[in-house]
């Protein structure tokens, strides 16, 4: 009985994480940027965090931290972006390239030097 209740909930959560939002007509809609994120995550290029790092809302150290990505755990690469510079991060003095990632359902940005393809 419990399995029957969990499956619809899991499907609803997966749709919400993918960015599907019910419209007034009752059908789900998704923006083009969200669709690209869903497609990229489906064809996941696995990344591993080299140290514990903040997954941020935008490619800037001043951006809101959405969650922590823990050292040694895996996530999905979506795309690389040029963003705000960061200093003394993951052993690099100064750099400005970020990765848009999906880490356990959270889509955000991490410094490029803090992840590696795995």
Secondary structure by P-SEA (a helix, b strand, c coil): caaaaaaaaaaaaaaaaaccccccccbbbbcaaaaaaaaaaaaccbbbbcccccccccccccccccccccccbbbbbccccccccccccccccccccccccccccccccccccccccc
